[in-house]
Amino acid sequence: MTTDQLHQPLTPSVPLAAHEHGWVVESAHHTSQGRLLYVRCTGCGVRRVDLQDQGDRPPSAISRPTRGLAALGQ
């Protein structure tokens, strides 16, 4: 991801409450607690951070979805 991509405003194609999020992993790294996943919804562009602990269980959200500063006009 380039700096230009980070500063582009998000333009949601679907309002936040109007759909079930479909998360894709943008970046990930391992920590002592498990694998940290930075994910983005393909429908509206919001992002959150998930943690997949050691094992085969699915990841769980450790942050709330956020649109980021670019979407707020800052």
Secondary structure, 3 states (H helix, E strand, C coil): CCHHHHCCCCCCCCCHHHCCCCEEEEEEEEECCEEEEEEEECCCCCEEEEEECCCCCCCEECCCCECCCHHHCC
